[in-house]
Amino acid sequence: MTNEAVKVLMIFALYGILEVILCIPSTQKLKTVLSKRVAQAVKAEPNRAAARQ
């Protein structure tokens, strides 16, 4: 492998590690936001069905 290839791999590795570090504390927030959105979508579904008829 050339030095450039090693540098690129290191950058990708650092990016992956950063993503993991940043995502660990925010996963709980993300789950709550997603669950709220799913609940809103489920509530809106009967209205959509009624509007189609």
N, CA, C and O atoms as a CHARMM CRD file, in Angstrom:
* protein
*
  212
    1    1 MET  N      0.84000  -1.19700   0.00000 PROA 1      0.00000
    2    1 MET  CA     0.00000   0.00000   0.00000 PROA 1      0.00000
    3    1 MET  C      0.87800   1.25100   0.00000 PROA 1      0.00000
    4    1 MET  O      1.93600   1.29300   0.62800 PROA 1      0.00000
    5    2 THR  N      0.41500   2.24700  -0.70900 PROA 2      0.00000
    6    2 THR  CA     1.15800   3.50700  -0.73700 PROA 2      0.00000
    7    2 THR  C      0.80300   4.34900   0.48100 PROA 2      0.00000
    8    2 THR  O     -0.16400   4.06800   1.18900 PROA 2      0.00000
    9    3 ASN  N      1.58800   5.36900   0.70700 PROA 3      0.00000
   10    3 ASN  CA     1.33200   6.25500   1.84000 PROA 3      0.00000
   11    3 ASN  C     -0.02200   6.93800   1.70500 PROA 3      0.00000
   12    3 ASN  O     -0.71500   7.14600   2.70100 PROA 3      0.00000
   13    4 GLU  N     -0.40300   7.28900   0.48300 PROA 4      0.00000
   14    4 GLU  CA    -1.69000   7.96300   0.27700 PROA 4      0.00000
   15    4 GLU  C     -2.84500   7.04800   0.64800 PROA 4      0.00000
   16    4 GLU  O     -3.81100   7.48800   1.27200 PROA 4      0.00000
   17    5 ALA  N     -2.75400   5.77900   0.27000 PROA 5      0.00000
   18    5 ALA  CA    -3.81700   4.83200   0.59700 PROA 5      0.00000
   19    5 ALA  C     -3.93800   4.67600   2.10900 PROA 5      0.00000
   20    5 ALA  O     -5.04300   4.60600   2.64600 PROA 5      0.00000
   21    6 VAL  N     -2.80300   4.62200   2.79000 PROA 6      0.00000
   22    6 VAL  CA    -2.81900   4.49900   4.25100 PROA 6      0.00000
   23    6 VAL  C     -3.46900   5.73300   4.86200 PROA 6      0.00000
   24    6 VAL  O     -4.25700   5.61600   5.80000 PROA 6      0.00000
   25    7 LYS  N     -3.14700   6.91800   4.33700 PROA 7      0.00000
   26    7 LYS  CA    -3.74000   8.15700   4.85200 PROA 7      0.00000
   27    7 LYS  C     -5.25400   8.15000   4.66900 PROA 7      0.00000
   28    7 LYS  O     -5.99200   8.53300   5.57600 PROA 7      0.00000
   29    8 VAL  N     -5.71300   7.72100   3.50900 PROA 8      0.00000
   30    8 VAL  CA    -7.15500   7.68200   3.24400 PROA 8      0.00000
   31    8 VAL  C     -7.84200   6.72100   4.20700 PROA 8      0.00000
   32    8 VAL  O     -8.89300   7.03500   4.76500 PROA 8      0.00000
   33    9 LEU  N     -7.24100   5.54400   4.39900 PROA 9      0.00000
   34    9 LEU  CA    -7.82800   4.57900   5.33200 PROA 9      0.00000
   35    9 LEU  C     -7.86400   5.13700   6.74900 PROA 9      0.00000
   36    9 LEU  O     -8.83600   4.92200   7.47400 PROA 9      0.00000
   37   10 MET  N     -6.81200   5.85300   7.15400 PROA 10     0.00000
   38   10 MET  CA    -6.78600   6.44900   8.49000 PROA 10     0.00000
   39   10 MET  C     -7.89600   7.48800   8.64000 PROA 10     0.00000
   40   10 MET  O     -8.54400   7.56300   9.68400 PROA 10     0.00000
   41   11 ILE  N     -8.11200   8.28300   7.60100 PROA 11     0.00000
   42   11 ILE  CA    -9.17000   9.29700   7.65500 PROA 11     0.00000
   43   11 ILE  C    -10.53100   8.62800   7.81200 PROA 11     0.00000
   44   11 ILE  O    -11.35000   9.05900   8.62300 PROA 11     0.00000
   45   12 PHE  N    -10.76900   7.56900   7.03100 PROA 12     0.00000
   46   12 PHE  CA   -12.04200   6.86500   7.15400 PROA 12     0.00000
   47   12 PHE  C    -12.20300   6.24900   8.54100 PROA 12     0.00000
   48   12 PHE  O    -13.29400   6.28000   9.11000 PROA 12     0.00000
   49   13 ALA  N    -11.12200   5.68900   9.08700 PROA 13     0.00000
   50   13 ALA  CA   -11.18200   5.08300  10.41800 PROA 13     0.00000
   51   13 ALA  C    -11.49800   6.14700  11.46700 PROA 13     0.00000
   52   13 ALA  O    -12.33800   5.92900  12.34000 PROA 13     0.00000
   53   14 LEU  N    -10.83400   7.28800  11.38600 PROA 14     0.00000
   54   14 LEU  CA   -11.09500   8.36500  12.34700 PROA 14     0.00000
   55   14 LEU  C    -12.53100   8.85700  12.23600 PROA 14     0.00000
   56   14 LEU  O    -13.18400   9.12400  13.24400 PROA 14     0.00000
   57   15 TYR  N    -13.02000   8.97400  11.00100 PROA 15     0.00000
   58   15 TYR  CA   -14.39500   9.41100  10.78700 PROA 15     0.00000
   59   15 TYR  C    -15.37200   8.41800  11.41400 PROA 15     0.00000
   60   15 TYR  O    -16.33600   8.81900  12.06700 PROA 15     0.00000
   61   16 GLY  N    -15.12100   7.12000  11.21400 PROA 16     0.00000
   62   16 GLY  CA   -15.98900   6.09100  11.79600 PROA 16     0.00000
   63   16 GLY  C    -15.98000   6.14500  13.30700 PROA 16     0.00000
   64   16 GLY  O    -17.03000   6.03200  13.94000 PROA 16     0.00000
   65   17 ILE  N    -14.80000   6.31700  13.89500 PROA 17     0.00000
   66   17 ILE  CA   -14.69900   6.38900  15.35700 PROA 17     0.00000
   67   17 ILE  C    -15.44600   7.61200  15.86900 PROA 17     0.00000
   68   17 ILE  O    -16.16600   7.53200  16.86500 PROA 17     0.00000
   69   18 LEU  N    -15.27600   8.74800  15.18700 PROA 18     0.00000
   70   18 LEU  CA   -15.98700   9.96400  15.59300 PROA 18     0.00000
   71   18 LEU  C    -17.49600   9.76600  15.52700 PROA 18     0.00000
   72   18 LEU  O    -18.22500  10.18600  16.42600 PROA 18     0.00000
   73   19 GLU  N    -17.96000   9.12100  14.45600 PROA 19     0.00000
   74   19 GLU  CA   -19.39500   8.87100  14.32200 PROA 19     0.00000
   75   19 GLU  C    -19.90600   8.06400  15.50500 PROA 19     0.00000
   76   19 GLU  O    -20.94600   8.38400  16.08000 PROA 19     0.00000
   77   20 VAL  N    -19.16700   7.00800  15.87200 PROA 20     0.00000
   78   20 VAL  CA   -19.59000   6.15300  16.98100 PROA 20     0.00000
   79   20 VAL  C    -19.62400   6.95500  18.27400 PROA 20     0.00000
   80   20 VAL  O    -20.58100   6.85900  19.04200 PROA 20     0.00000
   81   21 ILE  N    -18.58000   7.75000  18.51800 PROA 21     0.00000
   82   21 ILE  CA   -18.51300   8.53200  19.75900 PROA 21     0.00000
   83   21 ILE  C    -19.66400   9.53000  19.82000 PROA 21     0.00000
   84   21 ILE  O    -20.28600   9.69900  20.86900 PROA 21     0.00000
   85   22 LEU  N    -19.94900  10.19000  18.70100 PROA 22     0.00000
   86   22 LEU  CA   -21.00400  11.20100  18.69500 PROA 22     0.00000
   87   22 LEU  C    -22.38700  10.56600  18.78400 PROA 22     0.00000
   88   22 LEU  O    -23.31200  11.17100  19.32500 PROA 22     0.00000
   89   23 CYS  N    -22.53600   9.36000  18.26100 PROA 23     0.00000
   90   23 CYS  CA   -23.86000   8.74800  18.23000 PROA 23     0.00000
   91   23 CYS  C    -24.24100   8.11100  19.56100 PROA 23     0.00000
   92   23 CYS  O    -25.43000   8.00200  19.86000 PROA 23     0.00000
   93   24 ILE  N    -23.27300   7.68800  20.36600 PROA 24     0.00000
   94   24 ILE  CA   -23.60400   6.96900  21.59900 PROA 24     0.00000
   95   24 ILE  C    -24.49000   7.80700  22.52200 PROA 24     0.00000
   96   24 ILE  O    -25.52300   7.30200  22.96200 PROA 24     0.00000
   97   25 PRO  N    -24.14200   9.07400  22.84500 PROA 25     0.00000
   98   25 PRO  CA   -25.00900   9.82600  23.75600 PROA 25     0.00000
   99   25 PRO  C    -26.34500  10.20500  23.12600 PROA 25     0.00000
  100   25 PRO  O    -27.34500  10.34600  23.83100 PROA 25     0.00000
  101   26 SER  N    -26.37000  10.37100  21.81200 PROA 26     0.00000
  102   26 SER  CA   -27.58100  10.88200  21.17500 PROA 26     0.00000
  103   26 SER  C    -28.52400   9.77700  20.71300 PROA 26     0.00000
  104   26 SER  O    -29.59400  10.07500  20.18200 PROA 26     0.00000
  105   27 THR  N    -28.15600   8.50300  20.90000 PROA 27     0.00000
  106   27 THR  CA   -29.04000   7.43800  20.42400 PROA 27     0.00000
  107   27 THR  C    -30.36600   7.46200  21.16900 PROA 27     0.00000
  108   27 THR  O    -31.41300   7.21400  20.57200 PROA 27     0.00000
  109   28 GLN  N    -30.33500   7.75600  22.46500 PROA 28     0.00000
  110   28 GLN  CA   -31.58000   7.79100  23.23700 PROA 28     0.00000
  111   28 GLN  C    -32.48700   8.90600  22.72100 PROA 28     0.00000
  112   28 GLN  O    -33.69100   8.70500  22.56500 PROA 28     0.00000
  113   29 LYS  N    -31.91400  10.07800  22.45800 PROA 29     0.00000
  114   29 LYS  CA   -32.70400  11.18500  21.91900 PROA 29     0.00000
  115   29 LYS  C    -33.27400  10.81200  20.55800 PROA 29     0.00000
  116   29 LYS  O    -34.43800  11.08200  20.26400 PROA 29     0.00000
  117   30 LEU  N    -32.44100  10.18700  19.73400 PROA 30     0.00000
  118   30 LEU  CA   -32.86800   9.81200  18.39100 PROA 30     0.00000
  119   30 LEU  C    -34.02900   8.82700  18.46300 PROA 30     0.00000
  120   30 LEU  O    -34.99100   8.93100  17.70200 PROA 30     0.00000
  121   31 LYS  N    -33.93100   7.86700  19.38600 PROA 31     0.00000
  122   31 LYS  CA   -35.00700   6.87900  19.52600 PROA 31     0.00000
  123   31 LYS  C    -36.31000   7.55800  19.93500 PROA 31     0.00000
  124   31 LYS  O    -37.37200   7.22000  19.41200 PROA 31     0.00000
  125   32 THR  N    -36.24300   8.51400  20.86500 PROA 32     0.00000
  126   32 THR  CA   -37.46900   9.17900  21.30200 PROA 32     0.00000
  127   32 THR  C    -38.06500  10.00300  20.16700 PROA 32     0.00000
  128   32 THR  O    -39.28200  10.01700  19.97700 PROA 32     0.00000
  129   33 VAL  N    -37.21100  10.68600  19.41500 PROA 33     0.00000
  130   33 VAL  CA   -37.71200  11.48700  18.29000 PROA 33     0.00000
  131   33 VAL  C    -38.36700  10.58700  17.25700 PROA 33     0.00000
  132   33 VAL  O    -39.45100  10.89200  16.75900 PROA 33     0.00000
  133   34 LEU  N    -37.70800   9.47200  16.93100 PROA 34     0.00000
  134   34 LEU  CA   -38.26500   8.55800  15.93300 PROA 34     0.00000
  135   34 LEU  C    -39.57300   7.95600  16.41800 PROA 34     0.00000
  136   34 LEU  O    -40.52000   7.83300  15.64100 PROA 34     0.00000
  137   35 SER  N    -39.64300   7.57800  17.69800 PROA 35     0.00000
  138   35 SER  CA   -40.87600   6.97500  18.20200 PROA 35     0.00000
  139   35 SER  C    -42.01400   7.99200  18.18500 PROA 35     0.00000
  140   35 SER  O    -43.15900   7.62900  17.91600 PROA 35     0.00000
  141   36 LYS  N    -41.71400   9.26400  18.46900 PROA 36     0.00000
  142   36 LYS  CA   -42.75100  10.29800  18.39800 PROA 36     0.00000
  143   36 LYS  C    -43.25300  10.46000  16.96600 PROA 36     0.00000
  144   36 LYS  O    -44.45400  10.59900  16.73200 PROA 36     0.00000
  145   37 ARG  N    -42.32000  10.44100  16.00900 PROA 37     0.00000
  146   37 ARG  CA   -42.72200  10.59200  14.60800 PROA 37     0.00000
  147   37 ARG  C    -43.57200   9.41700  14.16100 PROA 37     0.00000
  148   37 ARG  O    -44.55100   9.59500  13.43700 PROA 37     0.00000
  149   38 VAL  N    -43.20100   8.21500  14.58900 PROA 38     0.00000
  150   38 VAL  CA   -43.98000   7.02900  14.22300 PROA 38     0.00000
  151   38 VAL  C    -45.37600   7.13600  14.82000 PROA 38     0.00000
  152   38 VAL  O    -46.36300   6.81600  14.15700 PROA 38     0.00000
  153   39 ALA  N    -45.46400   7.58800  16.07500 PROA 39     0.00000
  154   39 ALA  CA   -46.77000   7.73400  16.71700 PROA 39     0.00000
  155   39 ALA  C    -47.62200   8.75600  15.96700 PROA 39     0.00000
  156   39 ALA  O    -48.81800   8.53800  15.77400 PROA 39     0.00000
  157   40 GLN  N    -47.02600   9.85900  15.54700 PROA 40     0.00000
  158   40 GLN  CA   -47.77300  10.86600  14.79500 PROA 40     0.00000
  159   40 GLN  C    -48.24600  10.30800  13.46400 PROA 40     0.00000
  160   40 GLN  O    -49.36600  10.58200  13.03300 PROA 40     0.00000
  161   41 ALA  N    -47.39400   9.52500  12.81000 PROA 41     0.00000
  162   41 ALA  CA   -47.76500   8.93900  11.52200 PROA 41     0.00000
  163   41 ALA  C    -48.91900   7.95800  11.69900 PROA 41     0.00000
  164   41 ALA  O    -49.82000   7.89500  10.86300 PROA 41     0.00000
  165   42 VAL  N    -48.88900   7.19900  12.78300 PROA 42     0.00000
  166   42 VAL  CA   -49.96400   6.23200  13.03800 PROA 42     0.00000
  167   42 VAL  C    -51.27000   6.96800  13.30800 PROA 42     0.00000
  168   42 VAL  O    -52.33000   6.54000  12.85100 PROA 42     0.00000
  169   43 LYS  N    -51.20000   8.07500  14.04800 PROA 43     0.00000
  170   43 LYS  CA   -52.41200   8.85600  14.32000 PROA 43     0.00000
  171   43 LYS  C    -52.96600   9.47400  13.04000 PROA 43     0.00000
  172   43 LYS  O    -54.18100   9.58900  12.88000 PROA 43     0.00000
  173   44 ALA  N    -52.08500   9.87000  12.13300 PROA 44     0.00000
  174   44 ALA  CA   -52.51800  10.52700  10.90200 PROA 44     0.00000
  175   44 ALA  C    -53.05800   9.52900   9.88500 PROA 44     0.00000
  176   44 ALA  O    -53.76300   9.92100   8.95500 PROA 44     0.00000
  177   45 GLU  N    -52.74100   8.25600  10.04400 PROA 45     0.00000
  178   45 GLU  CA   -53.12500   7.26000   9.04300 PROA 45     0.00000
  179   45 GLU  C    -54.64100   7.14400   8.85500 PROA 45     0.00000
  180   45 GLU  O    -55.08500   7.12000   7.70800 PROA 45     0.00000
  181   46 PRO  N    -55.45900   7.07200   9.90500 PROA 46     0.00000
  182   46 PRO  CA   -56.91700   6.99600   9.67500 PROA 46     0.00000
  183   46 PRO  C    -57.44800   8.21200   8.92500 PROA 46     0.00000
  184   46 PRO  O    -58.36100   8.08500   8.10900 PROA 46     0.00000
  185   47 ASN  N    -56.88800   9.38200   9.19300 PROA 47     0.00000
  186   47 ASN  CA   -57.32300  10.59000   8.49000 PROA 47     0.00000
  187   47 ASN  C    -57.03600  10.47500   7.00000 PROA 47     0.00000
  188   47 ASN  O    -57.85100  10.89000   6.17600 PROA 47     0.00000
  189   48 ARG  N    -55.88700   9.91700   6.65200 PROA 48     0.00000
  190   48 ARG  CA   -55.54500   9.74700   5.24300 PROA 48     0.00000
  191   48 ARG  C    -56.50900   8.77100   4.58100 PROA 48     0.00000
  192   48 ARG  O    -56.95200   8.99100   3.45400 PROA 48     0.00000
  193   49 ALA  N    -56.82900   7.69600   5.28700 PROA 49     0.00000
  194   49 ALA  CA   -57.73700   6.69700   4.72700 PROA 49     0.00000
  195   49 ALA  C    -59.11900   7.31300   4.50700 PROA 49     0.00000
  196   49 ALA  O    -59.76300   7.04300   3.49300 PROA 49     0.00000
  197   50 ALA  N    -59.57300   8.13000   5.44400 PROA 50     0.00000
  198   50 ALA  CA   -60.87900   8.76800   5.31000 PROA 50     0.00000
  199   50 ALA  C    -60.86200   9.77800   4.16300 PROA 50     0.00000
  200   50 ALA  O    -61.85400   9.92400   3.44900 PROA 50     0.00000
  201   51 ALA  N    -59.75600  10.46200   3.98900 PROA 51     0.00000
  202   51 ALA  CA   -59.66300  11.46400   2.92700 PROA 51     0.00000
  203   51 ALA  C    -59.69200  10.80900   1.54400 PROA 51     0.00000
  204   51 ALA  O    -60.18100  11.40400   0.58300 PROA 51     0.00000
  205   52 ARG  N    -59.17300   9.59600   1.44400 PROA 52     0.00000
  206   52 ARG  CA   -59.16400   8.91000   0.14200 PROA 52     0.00000
  207   52 ARG  C    -60.57200   8.53100  -0.29800 PROA 52     0.00000
  208   52 ARG  O    -60.87400   8.53800  -1.49200 PROA 52     0.00000
  209   53 GLN  N    -61.41700   8.20800   0.64000 PROA 53     0.00000
  210   53 GLN  CA   -62.78800   7.79800   0.30700 PROA 53     0.00000
  211   53 GLN  C    -63.59600   9.03500  -0.00900 PROA 53     0.00000
  212   53 GLN  O    -64.78300   8.93500  -0.31900 PROA 53     0.00000
